[in-house]
Amino acid sequence: MTAIAKTANSTFDAEMMGIALAMAERGLGATSPNPSVGAVIADEATGEVLARATTAPGGRPHAETTAIAAAGERARGATIYVTLEPCSHHGRTGPCAEAIVAAGLRRAVVAIEDPDPRVSGRGLDRLRDAGLDVTRGVGAAQARHITRGHIVRITERRPFVTLKLALDETGEIARGSGVSPVWVTGEMSRAHGMLLRAKSDAILVGGQTVLDDDPELTCRLPGLFDRSPVRIVLSRSLDIPMGAKLVRSAATVPTWVMTGVGSDATKRSQFEAHGAEVIDSTLVQGTLWLPAIMETLVARGITRLLVEGGPRIWRAFADASLVDEIVLYMAGDPSDEQALAAAARWLGPMALHAVERRRMGSDMMWQLVREPLQKGR
């Protein structure tokens, strides 16, 4: 009977954690500097979901406390499913581990431990010390995938970096006319790219992309404009026209222009008058130094960075070993070998392997990973 109960319990655990993981994914791009966490409270005896929650926009309140509040007294004796170890330290809010104990929950199922040294196993220890039955590792692979921005921020002091490449069927890019972008992929690929923006804390381009394409870099999917990420432009010379869409809309959508110390004071004032923030960074041999930029971004709460271009920026990130994954859209029906060759053409030799390949209307999309994500304990 024990084996049967354990098997049934494991199936239920997987189903409930699946809901929690979906809740966590829903919050991506909205919770920085905190990770997006999903929490579900369920009654194992009846199979009823009592509450579910996601980390709130801006990172607080946390998912666990929101779910506990929604479940109310029914949380007592129930099980909580959480995608990341509940915090155990005092910050702007009380520890979630203490809230779980106070709510009288009987059991906690946690996907992964938190690599943050302020937590790192202490949250689970607090639950065990209070008599809760703690299960760890359910849905761990997907949880690490969703939480990778937080993991890299803690372990490497930089954002998780995704490069987005859009190429035609021959592997070429198209440069804009200075008025608008030239599309080489179809509508479905562009919509998927917008979703990537919504799930990112910030989006980065070089100044040449602004000159070529005059992009908006917002999320224009229905109902998701408010999920547009912070827009970052690297411009050593500040030669971006004040009439550019990014500049004209800087008072509405946060826009950071990163430049070198001592850049033109008049141009800096013009950007700031439009609502953009000009941020000094380190120059090395006349070029903005990406490791310093990454430090600045993570200090400002950016955990998931989408790099959209152009080619010089792609190659700079690749050469600096700052690429975690590549999302490649390619027109037509190219093979995996053609896609990898096209990526190598723009990024240089990299050890890439595909974790996803999907048809996107008239295009193909690949998610290419450079190396395995560092795991939490």
C-alpha positions in Angstrom: 0.0 0.0 0.0 2.9 2.4 0.7 4.2 2.0 -2.8 0.8 2.6 -4.4 0.3 5.7 -2.3 3.8 7.0 -3.1 3.2 6.5 -6.9 -0.2 8.3 -6.7 1.4 11.1 -4.6 4.2 11.5 -7.1 1.7 11.9 -10.0 -0.3 14.5 -8.1 2.9 16.3 -7.1 4.0 16.5 -10.8 0.6 17.8 -11.8 0.5 20.5 -9.1 4.1 21.5 -9.7 3.2 21.8 -13.4 0.6 24.5 -12.5 3.2 26.2 -10.3 5.7 26.3 -13.1 3.1 27.7 -15.5 2.4 30.4 -12.9 6.1 31.2 -12.6 6.6 31.5 -16.4 3.6 33.9 -16.5 5.6 36.4 -14.4 8.8 36.4 -16.5 9.9 39.9 -17.3 7.8 41.5 -14.7 9.3 40.6 -11.3 12.9 41.8 -11.4 15.1 42.1 -9.5 13.4 39.1 -7.8 12.9 35.8 -9.6 9.4 34.9 -10.9 8.1 32.1 -8.6 5.0 30.1 -8.9 3.1 28.7 -5.8 0.1 26.3 -5.6 -1.7 25.2 -2.4 -3.6 22.0 -2.7 -5.5 19.5 -0.6 -4.0 16.1 -1.4 -6.9 14.2 0.1 -9.5 15.8 -2.2 -7.3 16.8 -5.1 -8.5 20.4 -4.9 -6.4 23.4 -5.8 -7.0 25.9 -3.0 -4.9 28.7 -4.3 -2.2 29.6 -6.8 -0.1 32.7 -7.2 2.9 34.3 -9.0 5.4 36.7 -7.7 3.8 40.2 -8.0 5.1 42.8 -10.5 8.2 44.4 -9.1 9.0 41.3 -7.1 6.7 41.7 -4.1 4.7 40.3 -2.5 6.1 36.8 -3.1 4.1 34.0 -4.6 4.0 31.9 -1.4 2.5 34.7 0.8 0.0 35.6 -1.9 -1.1 32.0 -2.2 -1.4 31.6 1.6 -3.5 34.7 1.8 -5.8 33.4 -0.9 -6.2 30.0 0.7 -6.9 31.5 4.1 -7.7 28.9 6.9 -8.0 26.2 4.3 -4.2 26.2 4.0 -3.9 24.5 7.4 -2.9 20.9 6.8 -2.6 21.3 3.0 0.5 21.1 0.7 2.3 24.0 -0.9 4.1 23.5 -4.2 6.8 26.1 -5.0 9.1 26.4 -7.9 12.0 27.9 -5.9 13.0 27.4 -2.3 11.1 29.8 0.0 13.2 32.6 1.3 14.4 32.4 4.9 15.9 35.9 5.4 14.4 39.2 6.4 14.3 41.7 3.6 11.6 44.3 2.8 9.1 41.5 3.7 9.2 38.7 6.2 10.6 35.3 5.3 8.3 33.1 3.2 9.4 30.0 5.1 8.1 31.5 8.3 4.8 32.4 6.6 4.4 28.7 5.5 5.1 27.5 9.0 2.6 30.0 10.5 -0.1 29.0 8.0 0.0 25.4 9.3 0.8 23.8 6.0 1.6 20.1 6.4 3.9 19.5 3.5 6.1 21.5 1.0 7.1 20.4 -2.4 10.0 22.5 -3.8 11.4 22.3 -7.3 14.9 23.7 -6.7 17.0 25.3 -4.0 17.9 28.9 -4.1 21.6 29.6 -4.9 21.3 32.9 -3.1 23.7 32.5 -0.1 21.1 34.2 2.1 18.8 31.2 1.5 20.7 28.2 0.0 19.0 25.4 1.9 18.1 27.4 5.0 14.5 27.8 3.8 14.1 24.1 3.5 15.8 23.5 6.8 13.4 25.9 8.5 10.4 24.0 7.1 11.8 20.6 8.2 12.6 22.0 11.7 9.0 23.0 12.0 7.9 19.5 11.3 6.8 19.9 7.6 7.3 17.0 5.2 9.6 18.5 2.5 10.1 17.0 -1.0 12.7 18.5 -3.3 13.4 18.1 -7.0 9.9 17.8 -8.5 10.0 19.7 -11.8 13.6 20.7 -11.2 14.8 20.9 -14.8 11.9 23.2 -15.9 12.3 25.3 -12.8 15.9 25.9 -13.4 15.0 26.9 -17.0 12.5 29.4 -15.8 14.7 30.7 -12.9 17.9 30.9 -15.0 18.0 34.8 -14.8 18.1 34.6 -11.0 20.6 31.8 -11.0 23.1 33.5 -13.3 22.6 36.8 -11.4 23.6 35.1 -8.2 26.4 32.8 -9.5 28.0 35.0 -12.1 26.9 38.6 -11.2 25.4 39.3 -14.6 22.0 38.8 -16.4 21.1 35.7 -18.3 21.7 36.7 -22.0 19.6 35.6 -24.9 20.7 36.6 -28.4 18.0 37.0 -31.0 18.9 36.5 -34.7 16.6 36.9 -37.6 18.1 35.7 -40.9 16.8 35.1 -44.4 17.0 31.6 -46.1 20.6 32.2 -47.1 21.7 33.2 -43.6 21.9 36.9 -44.4 20.5 39.8 -42.4 18.8 42.8 -43.9 19.7 46.4 -42.9 17.0 49.0 -42.6 16.9 52.2 -44.6 17.1 54.4 -41.5 13.4 54.8 -41.5 12.1 51.3 -40.6 13.3 47.7 -40.3 13.4 45.4 -43.3 11.7 42.1 -42.4 13.4 38.8 -43.4 11.0 36.6 -41.4 7.3 36.3 -41.3 4.6 37.5 -39.0 4.5 34.5 -36.7 8.3 34.8 -36.0 7.9 38.5 -35.3 5.1 37.8 -32.8 7.2 35.2 -31.1 10.0 37.7 -30.9 7.6 40.2 -29.2 6.9 37.5 -26.6 10.6 37.2 -25.9 10.6 40.9 -25.2 7.7 40.6 -22.8 9.6 37.8 -20.9 12.8 39.9 -20.6 13.8 42.5 -18.1 15.7 44.5 -20.7 16.4 44.6 -24.4 19.7 45.8 -25.8 20.9 47.0 -29.2 23.8 48.9 -30.6 23.6 52.5 -31.8 24.0 51.3 -35.4 20.8 49.3 -35.2 19.0 52.5 -34.1 20.5 54.4 -37.1 19.6 51.6 -39.5 16.1 50.5 -38.4 14.8 53.2 -36.1 13.1 50.5 -33.9 10.7 50.9 -31.1 11.8 47.8 -29.2 8.5 47.5 -27.4 6.1 44.6 -27.0 3.2 45.3 -29.3 1.2 42.1 -28.7 -2.4 42.8 -27.7 -2.5 43.5 -23.9 1.2 43.3 -23.4 2.5 46.8 -24.1 3.0 47.4 -20.4 5.3 44.4 -20.4 7.8 46.2 -22.7 11.3 45.8 -21.3 13.7 48.5 -20.4 15.4 49.6 -23.7 19.2 49.8 -23.7 21.3 51.4 -26.4 25.1 51.2 -26.5 26.4 54.4 -28.0 30.0 55.5 -27.4 29.6 58.6 -29.5 25.9 59.4 -28.7 25.2 59.9 -32.4 21.6 58.8 -32.2 19.2 61.4 -33.6 16.7 63.0 -31.2 14.0 62.1 -33.7 14.5 58.4 -33.2 11.5 56.5 -31.9 13.4 55.3 -28.9 14.3 58.8 -27.9 10.8 60.3 -28.6 9.1 57.6 -26.5 11.7 57.6 -23.7 9.4 59.4 -21.3 6.9 56.5 -21.7 9.1 53.4 -21.9 12.3 53.3 -19.8 15.3 54.0 -22.0 18.9 53.8 -21.0 21.7 55.1 -23.2 25.1 53.6 -22.1 28.1 55.6 -23.1 31.7 56.3 -22.1 32.7 58.7 -19.4 33.3 62.2 -20.8 31.0 61.8 -23.8 29.4 64.9 -25.3 27.7 66.9 -22.6 25.2 68.7 -24.9 24.0 65.4 -26.4 23.7 63.9 -22.9 21.5 66.8 -21.9 19.3 66.3 -25.0 18.7 62.6 -24.2 17.9 63.5 -20.6 15.5 66.2 -21.7 13.5 63.5 -23.6 13.4 61.3 -20.6 16.2 58.9 -21.4 18.8 58.0 -18.8 22.4 58.3 -19.8 24.7 55.9 -18.0 28.5 56.0 -18.0 30.4 52.8 -18.5 34.0 51.7 -19.0 35.8 52.1 -22.3 38.5 49.7 -23.2 40.5 50.6 -26.3 37.7 53.0 -27.4 35.0 50.4 -27.0 32.3 50.0 -24.4 33.4 47.1 -22.2 30.6 44.5 -21.9 31.6 42.9 -18.6 31.3 46.3 -16.9 28.0 46.9 -18.6 26.8 43.5 -17.3 27.8 44.5 -13.8 25.9 47.8 -14.1 22.8 46.0 -15.4 22.6 43.4 -12.7 23.2 46.1 -10.0 20.1 47.8 -11.5 18.0 44.6 -11.2 18.2 43.3 -14.7 18.3 39.5 -14.6 17.1 38.5 -18.2 18.7 40.4 -21.1 17.5 40.1 -24.7 20.2 41.2 -27.2 18.6 42.0 -30.6 21.5 43.4 -32.5 23.2 44.2 -34.7 25.9 41.9 -35.9 28.8 43.8 -34.2 26.9 43.5 -30.9 26.2 39.8 -31.4 29.8 39.1 -32.1 31.0 41.2 -29.1 28.8 39.2 -26.7 29.9 36.0 -28.2 33.6 36.9 -28.1 33.2 38.0 -24.4 31.6 34.6 -23.6 28.4 36.4 -22.5 25.9 34.3 -24.5 23.7 31.8 -22.7 21.3 31.0 -25.4 20.4 32.0 -29.0 16.9 32.2 -30.5 17.4 32.0 -34.2 14.6 32.6 -36.7 15.4 31.7 -40.3 13.2 32.0 -43.3 12.3 29.0 -45.4 13.0 25.4 -44.4 16.7 25.2 -43.5 18.2 22.1 -41.9 19.8 22.1 -38.4 23.2 22.1 -40.0 22.4 25.2 -42.1 21.1 26.9 -39.0 24.2 26.2 -37.0 26.4 27.3 -39.8 24.5 30.5 -40.1 24.8 31.2 -36.4 28.5 30.5 -36.6 28.9 32.9 -39.5 27.7 35.8 -37.4 28.9 34.7 -33.9 32.1 32.8 -34.6 32.8 29.2 -33.6 30.7 28.3 -30.6 29.8 24.9 -29.1 26.0 25.1 -29.7 23.3 22.4 -29.5 19.6 22.8 -30.2 17.2 22.3 -27.4 14.1 23.2 -29.5 13.2 23.4 -33.2 9.8 24.7 -34.2 8.0 25.7 -37.4 7.0 29.4 -37.2 4.7 29.9 -40.2 7.0 30.4 -43.2 10.1 30.2 -41.0 11.9 27.9 -38.6 12.9 28.8 -35.1 15.8 27.2 -33.1 16.6 27.7 -29.4 20.4 27.1 -29.3 22.2 26.7 -26.0 25.9 27.4 -25.6 26.6 25.3 -22.5 24.5 23.8 -19.6 23.0 26.2 -17.2 24.7 26.1 -13.8 22.4 24.3 -11.4 21.4 25.4 -7.9 22.3 23.0 -5.1 
